[in-house]
Amino acid sequence: MTKFPDDLDPALVERLVTSGGGLLPQRMGIEFLELSAEHSVGRMPVEGNTQVIGLLHGGAHVVLGESLGSISAAIHGGPERYVVGIEINATHSRSVTEGWVTGTCEALVLGRTLATHEIVMRDEQGRRLSTVRMTNLLRDKS
């Protein structure tokens, strides 16, 4: 069960719960454990998300990171705004071939028009696998 902040917009909570964060995160087996603007946590199985030689695909790290960063930015933006990713980068520092990867997303900047998050992926032993940094533009819905 995902932990949400108490003051989170109920419509956003409903959308996140019913969509599972979107079709791609669902297909990759991503589970959201905690979601807030400042701090979010999710995890993803290695199995089913590997490249041809059996390592977790680098793009899978980025999908987990972007999912956490985008949802965190959307929570920060609130119900009257939407977010659009404008920059993402990843540094992969260690490979993994089995188990689960946990992404921890921390806000670096939560501004009026930009939100930047750093997402660190770790294996089950707590070793850093990759670091993703993402910036989202916050736009008014009207």
Secondary structure per residue as TSV (DSSP state, phi and psi in degrees):
chain	resnum	aa	ss	phi	psi
A	1	M	-	360.0	132.4
A	2	T	-	-78.2	137.1
A	3	K	B	-94.7	123.2
A	4	F	-	-114.1	154.0
A	5	P	-	-64.0	147.6
A	6	D	T	-62.1	-30.8
A	7	D	T	-94.3	13.0
A	8	L	S	-71.9	140.3
A	9	D	-	-53.3	121.4
A	10	P	H	-58.0	-32.9
A	11	A	H	-66.3	-38.9
A	12	L	H	-67.3	-41.9
A	13	V	H	-58.7	-46.7
A	14	E	H	-60.5	-44.2
A	15	R	H	-63.7	-41.8
A	16	L	H	-66.5	-42.0
A	17	V	H	-67.3	-45.7
A	18	T	H	-74.2	-29.0
A	19	S	H	-93.1	-15.2
A	20	G	T	65.5	21.1
A	21	G	T	87.3	0.8
A	22	G	-	118.0	164.4
A	23	L	H	-65.8	-42.4
A	24	L	H	-62.9	-50.4
A	25	P	H	-57.9	-36.5
A	26	Q	H	-62.5	-47.3
A	27	R	H	-62.1	-29.8
A	28	M	T	-87.4	-3.9
A	29	G	T	78.5	21.4
A	30	I	-	-70.5	134.9
A	31	E	E	-118.4	129.0
A	32	F	E	-94.2	123.2
A	33	L	E	-99.7	-41.2
A	34	E	E	-140.8	137.2
A	35	L	-	-137.7	122.7
A	36	S	-	-155.4	171.6
A	37	A	S	-66.4	-36.4
A	38	E	S	-89.0	-32.4
A	39	H	E	-151.3	122.5
A	40	S	E	-135.1	152.1
A	41	V	E	-137.0	135.6
A	42	G	E	-145.0	164.9
A	43	R	E	-140.0	161.2
A	44	M	E	-148.4	139.3
A	45	P	E	-75.2	147.1
A	46	V	S	-72.0	-43.1
A	47	E	T	-57.5	130.3
A	48	G	T	89.7	-6.6
A	49	N	S	-126.2	31.5
A	50	T	B	-102.7	159.7
A	51	Q	-	-84.5	-179.8
A	52	V	T	-60.5	-28.6
A	53	I	T	-92.9	7.5
A	54	G	S	96.0	-1.1
A	55	L	S	-85.5	150.0
A	56	L	B	-57.2	128.9
A	57	H	-	-64.6	136.0
A	58	G	H	-57.7	-35.6
A	59	G	H	-65.0	-27.7
A	60	A	H	-66.3	-39.0
A	61	H	H	-57.4	-44.3
A	62	V	H	-67.6	-38.5
A	63	V	H	-63.4	-44.8
A	64	L	H	-62.0	-45.7
A	65	G	H	-62.9	-45.8
A	66	E	H	-67.4	-35.9
A	67	S	H	-62.3	-47.6
A	68	L	H	-66.6	-43.9
A	69	G	H	-65.2	-41.5
A	70	S	H	-67.7	-43.5
A	71	I	H	-66.1	-42.0
A	72	S	H	-61.5	-42.3
A	73	A	H	-65.4	-38.7
A	74	A	H	-64.3	-38.2
A	75	I	H	-63.7	-43.4
A	76	H	H	-61.7	-42.0
A	77	G	H	-65.7	-30.8
A	78	G	-	79.3	-178.3
A	79	P	T	-69.9	-18.9
A	80	E	T	-93.0	3.0
A	81	R	E	-132.8	160.1
A	82	Y	E	-128.4	160.8
A	83	V	E	-116.8	148.8
A	84	V	E	-133.1	123.8
A	85	G	E	-67.2	130.4
A	86	I	E	-117.9	-12.7
A	87	E	E	-160.3	139.3
A	88	I	E	-150.1	142.2
A	89	N	E	-145.2	158.5
A	90	A	E	-141.1	140.6
A	91	T	E	-120.3	119.6
A	92	H	E	-98.1	126.4
A	93	S	-	-118.6	-11.5
A	94	R	-	-158.3	146.2
A	95	S	-	-98.9	164.4
A	96	V	-	-146.2	145.9
A	97	T	-	-121.4	-7.2
A	98	E	S	-157.2	167.2
A	99	G	S	87.9	-149.6
A	100	W	E	-122.5	149.2
A	101	V	E	-113.3	132.8
A	102	T	E	-111.3	129.9
A	103	G	E	-105.5	129.8
A	104	T	E	-116.2	120.1
A	105	C	E	-105.4	124.9
A	106	E	E	-123.1	135.8
A	107	A	E	-71.1	132.8
A	108	L	E	-98.8	-41.6
A	109	V	E	-142.2	127.6
A	110	L	E	-122.5	86.6
A	111	G	-	-100.8	-173.0
A	112	R	S	-72.8	-35.1
A	113	T	S	-119.6	-14.6
A	114	L	E	-131.8	145.4
A	115	A	E	-133.0	125.5
A	116	T	E	-119.4	132.5
A	117	H	E	-127.6	148.5
A	118	E	E	-112.6	130.5
A	119	I	E	-120.9	121.9
A	120	V	E	-106.9	125.9
A	121	M	E	-98.0	133.2
A	122	R	E	-131.3	152.0
A	123	D	-	-84.4	-177.2
A	124	E	T	-67.5	-16.6
A	125	Q	T	-91.9	1.5
A	126	G	-	84.5	9.5
A	127	R	-	-81.1	137.0
A	128	R	E	-68.3	126.7
A	129	L	E	-101.1	-41.7
A	130	S	E	-159.8	162.7
A	131	T	E	-129.8	126.2
A	132	V	E	-117.2	135.9
A	133	R	E	-121.7	131.8
A	134	M	E	-134.7	138.2
A	135	T	E	-119.4	132.0
A	136	N	E	-115.7	142.2
A	137	L	E	-92.6	131.3
A	138	L	E	-96.7	124.7
A	139	R	E	-120.1	144.3
A	140	D	E	-71.8	142.4
A	141	K	-	-72.1	-28.1
A	142	S	-	-80.5	360.0
